[in-house]
Amino acid sequence: YGGEPLLNLIFLEEASSRLQMFCTEKGINYHASIVSNGTIWPENIESFLNKHKIRQVQVSFDGLKANHNKKRKYRKEFEGTNSFDKIVELVDNLLHYVKVDIRLNIDWESKNDALGFIDFIIARGWFSKPFPAIFQPARISPYTDKSAFLEKRQLKQEEFYALRESIEIKLKNIGKVEESEIPDGYPFPKNYVCTALAYDSFVVGADKLVYRCGLQVGEKNRAVSSIEPSIQNNFSDEDWWSNFDPTLLASCSKCSFLPICLGGCPKKHLEGNQRGFGEQSIYWR
């Protein structure tokens, strides 16, 4: 994921090849997934998927054609085409070979496109392909300080949940609506709530720095190590991630929801994001 990972196809090809070789030597099962804007894929899609052992693809839309293209304009060299049509063409092909998650980014503007977008993809036959599409409505959120400007485009939680319920009703017995935080439909006890807290999980950024949280990639002050020995940093967050324990937090230790959320997003604790805590509490309650 990125950015757009296929903008750096040379690195993707080399990294994929070396990871697969390493896993074969160690007897480790390997597979990959990719998050893409869907506009610059290789012509032979089946070959690309097989070569890189990709078994899941996520593509995202910002609404129906007019709203989507308004937000994702091409540079001049691509005039005569538009990103909405390119993604639709890609998904038409992908669904013959692999699981595809269709993410619809919803803000105050695209909310009015949501049900119409469902009609569009039903008519397109995406829920009746060899690999039926999975629909993921997503509330636009400012995940980092650099994206704080998105707050003014954000739906209130109750408004988003109401819209999501309408989507689920519309797709009942037609297609699957999935939410990454509760993929089985119900909350259940967890050992940890986020892969950033797992000791065997990490993210490598294009800057050759290693991060625990994928949402921090590019924030060099949040890196925990590097794959390049010559890169020096104080990596002050490394101990924080290793020592994070929600059972010791005053806000969480006595909460009856603790076995379900385990403190929620650890990144919000690291940054002291009080607004984020409030939204998490509303979500689980």
Salt bridges, closest charged atoms under 4 A:
GLU13 OE1 - LYS51 NZ 2.80
GLU13 OE1 - HIS52 NE2 3.23
GLU14 OE2 - ARG18 NH1 3.43
ASP62 OD2 - ARG72 NE 2.83
ASP85 OD2 - LYS65 NZ 2.96
ASP92 OD2 - ARG124 NH2 2.68
ASP107 OD2 - LYS71 NZ 2.87
ASP107 OD2 - ARG153 NE 3.03
GLU109 OE2 - LYS70 NZ 2.86
GLU109 OE1 - LYS71 NZ 3.85
GLU109 OE1 - ARG153 NH2 2.90
ASP119 OD1 - LYS170 NZ 3.05
GLU159 OE2 - LYS111 NZ 2.65
GLU168 OE2 - ARG164 NE 3.28
GLU178 OE1 - LYS176 NZ 3.68
GLU179 OE1 - ARG164 NH2 3.61
ASP237 OD2 - ARG222 NH1 3.15
GLU271 OE2 - LYS267 NZ 2.93
GLU279 OE2 - ARG139 NH2 2.92
GLU279 OE2 - ARG275 NH2 3.78
